[in-house]
Amino acid sequence: MDAKNFLSDEYTFYKPKNKQSSSKRVCITISKQTKLLEEEYKNILGIQPNRSQIYSSYLKTLLNKLKNRTE
């Protein structure tokens, strides 16, 4: 009876990634007020808001304000 190596390529079912991702998935908790605003956005425009774009845009604006304040 042969012992089987379950860590060998025959038994592993994943592909190693060759490239690095430019994004990272994170989990956040949003307030009820924020969720209601997202629903209002969806009702008006008919599409879900892109949280990543909104967050990125807000951070850029905030950083620019901070930089301008220190100059």
VMD Tcl script that builds the backbone (N, CA, C; Angstrom):
set m [mol new atoms 213]
animate dup $m
set s [atomselect $m all]
$s set {name element resname resid chain x y z} {
  {N N MET 1 A 0.844 -1.182 0.000}
  {CA C MET 1 A 0.000 0.000 0.000}
  {C C MET 1 A 0.889 1.246 0.000}
  {N N ASP 2 A 0.719 2.071 -0.997}
  {CA C ASP 2 A 1.530 3.277 -1.135}
  {C C ASP 2 A 0.917 4.426 -0.342}
  {N N ALA 3 A 1.766 5.160 0.330}
  {CA C ALA 3 A 1.299 6.366 1.025}
  {C C ALA 3 A 1.132 7.465 -0.016}
  {N N LYS 4 A 0.045 8.226 0.086}
  {CA C LYS 4 A -0.211 9.299 -0.874}
  {C C LYS 4 A 0.172 10.635 -0.268}
  {N N ASN 5 A 0.828 11.432 -1.054}
  {CA C ASN 5 A 1.206 12.769 -0.623}
  {C C ASN 5 A 0.109 13.732 -1.068}
  {N N PHE 6 A -0.735 14.149 -0.126}
  {CA C PHE 6 A -1.863 15.011 -0.463}
  {C C PHE 6 A -1.439 16.446 -0.757}
  {N N LEU 7 A -0.179 16.768 -0.560}
  {CA C LEU 7 A 0.318 18.096 -0.899}
  {C C LEU 7 A 0.962 18.123 -2.277}
  {N N SER 8 A 0.963 16.982 -2.961}
  {CA C SER 8 A 1.558 16.943 -4.297}
  {C C SER 8 A 0.645 17.663 -5.289}
  {N N ASP 9 A 1.189 17.935 -6.479}
  {CA C ASP 9 A 0.424 18.636 -7.515}
  {C C ASP 9 A -0.852 17.892 -7.895}
  {N N GLU 10 A -0.837 16.585 -7.752}
  {CA C GLU 10 A -1.999 15.780 -8.111}
  {C C GLU 10 A -3.209 16.113 -7.239}
  {N N TYR 11 A -2.984 16.515 -6.000}
  {CA C TYR 11 A -4.085 16.740 -5.066}
  {C C TYR 11 A -4.312 18.203 -4.701}
  {N N THR 12 A -3.508 19.089 -5.209}
  {CA C THR 12 A -3.735 20.507 -4.915}
  {C C THR 12 A -4.514 21.131 -6.054}
  {N N PHE 13 A -5.527 21.898 -5.709}
  {CA C PHE 13 A -6.444 22.438 -6.708}
  {C C PHE 13 A -6.431 23.960 -6.692}
  {N N TYR 14 A -5.291 24.538 -6.815}
  {CA C TYR 14 A -5.189 25.995 -6.891}
  {C C TYR 14 A -4.104 26.338 -7.889}
  {N N LYS 15 A -4.230 27.515 -8.435}
  {CA C LYS 15 A -3.203 28.008 -9.351}
  {C C LYS 15 A -2.450 29.121 -8.656}
  {N N PRO 16 A -1.153 29.028 -8.596}
  {CA C PRO 16 A -0.401 30.145 -8.016}
  {C C PRO 16 A -0.531 31.368 -8.916}
  {N N LYS 17 A -0.673 32.528 -8.310}
  {CA C LYS 17 A -0.805 33.760 -9.082}
  {C C LYS 17 A 0.580 34.256 -9.467}
  {N N ASN 18 A 0.728 34.580 -10.730}
  {CA C ASN 18 A 2.006 35.075 -11.225}
  {C C ASN 18 A 2.100 36.587 -11.182}
  {N N LYS 19 A 0.966 37.251 -11.122}
  {CA C LYS 19 A 0.987 38.709 -11.103}
  {C C LYS 19 A 0.387 39.212 -9.798}
  {N N GLN 20 A 0.810 40.377 -9.404}
  {CA C GLN 20 A 0.275 40.965 -8.187}
  {C C GLN 20 A -0.963 41.764 -8.530}
  {N N SER 21 A -1.944 41.713 -7.673}
  {CA C SER 21 A -3.184 42.441 -7.889}
  {C C SER 21 A -2.993 43.909 -7.537}
  {N N SER 22 A -3.687 44.763 -8.270}
  {CA C SER 22 A -3.611 46.195 -7.977}
  {C C SER 22 A -4.692 46.611 -6.986}
  {N N SER 23 A -5.444 45.647 -6.509}
  {CA C SER 23 A -6.479 45.957 -5.525}
  {C C SER 23 A -6.425 44.940 -4.393}
  {N N LYS 24 A -7.074 45.280 -3.307}
  {CA C LYS 24 A -7.112 44.401 -2.148}
  {C C LYS 24 A -8.529 44.405 -1.606}
  {N N ARG 25 A -9.095 43.241 -1.406}
  {CA C ARG 25 A -10.456 43.126 -0.897}
  {C C ARG 25 A -10.433 43.288 0.620}
  {N N VAL 26 A -11.276 44.187 1.113}
  {CA C VAL 26 A -11.387 44.406 2.550}
  {C C VAL 26 A -12.858 44.410 2.939}
  {N N CYS 27 A -13.109 44.157 4.175}
  {CA C CYS 27 A -14.474 44.163 4.686}
  {C C CYS 27 A -14.633 45.373 5.601}
  {N N ILE 28 A -15.672 46.176 5.343}
  {CA C ILE 28 A -15.925 47.338 6.187}
  {C C ILE 28 A -17.367 47.298 6.674}
  {N N THR 29 A -17.617 47.973 7.757}
  {CA C THR 29 A -18.971 48.130 8.263}
  {C C THR 29 A -19.410 49.544 7.951}
  {N N ILE 30 A -20.590 49.662 7.335}
  {CA C ILE 30 A -21.099 50.989 7.017}
  {C C ILE 30 A -22.318 51.279 7.882}
  {N N SER 31 A -22.541 52.551 8.132}
  {CA C SER 31 A -23.670 52.948 8.971}
  {C C SER 31 A -24.977 52.801 8.203}
  {N N LYS 32 A -26.073 52.780 8.945}
  {CA C LYS 32 A -27.393 52.700 8.330}
  {C C LYS 32 A -27.633 53.930 7.456}
  {N N GLN 33 A -27.167 55.091 7.910}
  {CA C GLN 33 A -27.326 56.330 7.152}
  {C C GLN 33 A -26.611 56.227 5.798}
  {N N THR 34 A -25.420 55.659 5.796}
  {CA C THR 34 A -24.669 55.485 4.550}
  {C C THR 34 A -25.394 54.523 3.620}
  {N N LYS 35 A -25.929 53.449 4.175}
  {CA C LYS 35 A -26.671 52.476 3.366}
  {C C LYS 35 A -27.907 53.124 2.750}
  {N N LEU 36 A -28.594 53.977 3.506}
  {CA C LEU 36 A -29.764 54.679 2.972}
  {C C LEU 36 A -29.361 55.625 1.843}
  {N N LEU 37 A -28.215 56.293 1.991}
  {CA C LEU 37 A -27.719 57.168 0.931}
  {C C LEU 37 A -27.381 56.365 -0.325}
  {N N GLU 38 A -26.809 55.178 -0.149}
  {CA C GLU 38 A -26.503 54.316 -1.292}
  {C C GLU 38 A -27.784 53.889 -2.004}
  {N N GLU 39 A -28.827 53.577 -1.229}
  {CA C GLU 39 A -30.101 53.187 -1.822}
  {C C GLU 39 A -30.722 54.351 -2.587}
  {N N GLU 40 A -30.613 55.560 -2.043}
  {CA C GLU 40 A -31.124 56.747 -2.725}
  {C C GLU 40 A -30.368 56.963 -4.038}
  {N N TYR 41 A -29.058 56.808 -3.996}
  {CA C TYR 41 A -28.213 56.920 -5.190}
  {C C TYR 41 A -28.679 55.923 -6.251}
  {N N LYS 42 A -28.905 54.674 -5.814}
  {CA C LYS 42 A -29.334 53.623 -6.742}
  {C C LYS 42 A -30.709 53.938 -7.324}
  {N N ASN 43 A -31.615 54.459 -6.505}
  {CA C ASN 43 A -32.960 54.781 -6.988}
  {C C ASN 43 A -32.932 55.904 -8.023}
  {N N ILE 44 A -32.049 56.874 -7.834}
  {CA C ILE 44 A -31.972 58.009 -8.757}
  {C C ILE 44 A -31.264 57.625 -10.054}
  {N N LEU 45 A -30.110 56.962 -9.934}
  {CA C LEU 45 A -29.297 56.660 -11.115}
  {C C LEU 45 A -29.536 55.274 -11.709}
  {N N GLY 46 A -30.138 54.390 -10.920}
  {CA C GLY 46 A -30.408 53.043 -11.413}
  {C C GLY 46 A -29.230 52.090 -11.343}
  {N N ILE 47 A -28.120 52.525 -10.731}
  {CA C ILE 47 A -26.946 51.660 -10.580}
  {C C ILE 47 A -26.401 51.783 -9.161}
  {N N GLN 48 A -25.713 50.730 -8.733}
  {CA C GLN 48 A -25.073 50.754 -7.414}
  {C C GLN 48 A -23.887 51.711 -7.437}
  {N N PRO 49 A -23.678 52.470 -6.367}
  {CA C PRO 49 A -22.489 53.321 -6.316}
  {C C PRO 49 A -21.231 52.466 -6.184}
  {N N ASN 50 A -20.151 52.926 -6.772}
  {CA C ASN 50 A -18.873 52.228 -6.685}
  {C C ASN 50 A -18.149 52.743 -5.439}
  {N N ARG 51 A -18.200 51.963 -4.373}
  {CA C ARG 51 A -17.610 52.393 -3.095}
  {C C ARG 51 A -16.124 52.681 -3.221}
  {N N SER 52 A -15.433 51.881 -3.983}
  {CA C SER 52 A -13.992 52.064 -4.138}
  {C C SER 52 A -13.679 53.420 -4.755}
  {N N GLN 53 A -14.405 53.785 -5.809}
  {CA C GLN 53 A -14.175 55.077 -6.458}
  {C C GLN 53 A -14.537 56.232 -5.533}
  {N N ILE 54 A -15.639 56.092 -4.812}
  {CA C ILE 54 A -16.071 57.149 -3.893}
  {C C ILE 54 A -15.032 57.336 -2.795}
  {N N TYR 55 A -14.581 56.249 -2.204}
  {CA C TYR 55 A -13.602 56.305 -1.122}
  {C C TYR 55 A -12.282 56.893 -1.611}
  {N N SER 56 A -11.839 56.441 -2.781}
  {CA C SER 56 A -10.592 56.946 -3.354}
  {C C SER 56 A -10.688 58.443 -3.638}
  {N N SER 57 A -11.794 58.865 -4.222}
  {CA C SER 57 A -11.996 60.283 -4.534}
  {C C SER 57 A -12.013 61.125 -3.262}
  {N N TYR 58 A -12.696 60.627 -2.234}
  {CA C TYR 58 A -12.769 61.356 -0.968}
  {C C TYR 58 A -11.381 61.491 -0.339}
  {N N LEU 59 A -10.611 60.412 -0.338}
  {CA C LEU 59 A -9.266 60.464 0.241}
  {C C LEU 59 A -8.371 61.445 -0.508}
  {N N LYS 60 A -8.467 61.454 -1.839}
  {CA C LYS 60 A -7.674 62.396 -2.633}
  {C C LYS 60 A -8.046 63.836 -2.288}
  {N N THR 61 A -9.348 64.109 -2.185}
  {CA C THR 61 A -9.818 65.451 -1.835}
  {C C THR 61 A -9.330 65.846 -0.449}
  {N N LEU 62 A -9.451 64.938 0.498}
  {CA C LEU 62 A -9.020 65.202 1.868}
  {C C LEU 62 A -7.517 65.470 1.928}
  {N N LEU 63 A -6.735 64.660 1.239}
  {CA C LEU 63 A -5.280 64.855 1.221}
  {C C LEU 63 A -4.903 66.183 0.576}
  {N N ASN 64 A -5.579 66.552 -0.501}
  {CA C ASN 64 A -5.307 67.840 -1.146}
  {C C ASN 64 A -5.613 69.003 -0.208}
  {N N LYS 65 A -6.708 68.897 0.540}
  {CA C LYS 65 A -7.057 69.949 1.503}
  {C C LYS 65 A -5.991 70.054 2.588}
  {N N LEU 66 A -5.516 68.918 3.056}
  {CA C LEU 66 A -4.483 68.922 4.092}
  {C C LEU 66 A -3.174 69.495 3.565}
  {N N LYS 67 A -2.809 69.147 2.345}
  {CA C LYS 67 A -1.583 69.676 1.745}
  {C C LYS 67 A -1.679 71.181 1.555}
  {N N ASN 68 A -2.817 71.658 1.082}
  {CA C ASN 68 A -3.005 73.096 0.860}
  {C C ASN 68 A -2.995 73.878 2.171}
  {N N ARG 69 A -3.447 73.260 3.220}
  {CA C ARG 69 A -3.485 73.916 4.529}
  {C C ARG 69 A -2.082 74.091 5.103}
  {N N THR 70 A -1.190 73.157 4.772}
  {CA C THR 70 A 0.175 73.229 5.313}
  {C C THR 70 A 1.090 74.106 4.471}
  {N N GLU 71 A 0.659 74.481 3.276}
  {CA C GLU 71 A 1.508 75.312 2.402}
  {C C GLU 71 A 1.336 76.777 2.702}
}
mol reanalyze $m
mol bondsrecalc $m
mol representation Tube
mol addrep $m
